[in-house]
Amino acid sequence: MRLLIDIGNTHTTLGVWTNSKLSSVITVETKNFSRALLKIKNKPIKEIFLTSVVAKNILSKVKKSLTKLISAKIIEIKSSSKLLNVTNGYDSPGKLGSDRWASIVGLFSLYKKPLYIIDCGTAISIDCVNKKGNHIGGFILSGTKGYSRSFVDANNLKKIKLSNLQSSLKFKPAKTTEKAISGGYVLMVISAIEKSYNDFSKQIGEKPILVVSGGYGEFISKQLSIRNKYIPNLAVKCLGLISDRL
């Protein structure tokens, strides 16, 4: 039994990996990480696999909490130039987010096919992987909070908050400013994903598997006209896939 942890800037997700299956998934605000550990501290954890994008001082506190409550080896998956026959495409491999790297490596080890990976988190990341397992780069788009802040200099728009995205239907013009802003965001994201996916498909000469995850990934997945796989808790699941192969 392994404990898997994806430590994000806002939220942290924990899960238990047993017999190549993910269970007992908990997502909490990163600042409340220690409380989440109390729910699983009595499980027979043999190893802990984690990935993190937080500052070193926050990660240090997380590791201290882990060692106090669970007696198990901690293995941190950091972004590297190569792992499990997957090659990092960044000019400086260590600059790629470790959660993105875990997802890239884990998914390619599972499918062994070209991939187009969308993670809808604080920001929206897109990663491209060819059939040889070479990560050839990606894109980063604004998340919902950043998009809302982009209107701060527009006097009539700066106080408008992004409304529930679930009510924003693709390509349906809105009749209120609030819905127009929300619908515009959905249109921007969907258009960017579909355009870049089609360009990548032409570049490699085949259609990659399109995987979507993240906090509002399920909603984005349903809006896409391209066939895709929605996988919740992607980074955590991929940590499990990696742990089976190391």
Helices and strands as residue ranges (DSSP letters): E 2-7, E 11-18, E 21-29, G 30-32, H 33-38, E 47-52, H 56-69, E 73-76, E 82-83, E 86-87, G 93-95, H 98-111, E 115-120, E 124-129, E 135-141, H 144-149, G 165-167, H 177-204, E 209-214, H 217-223, E 229-230, H 234-245
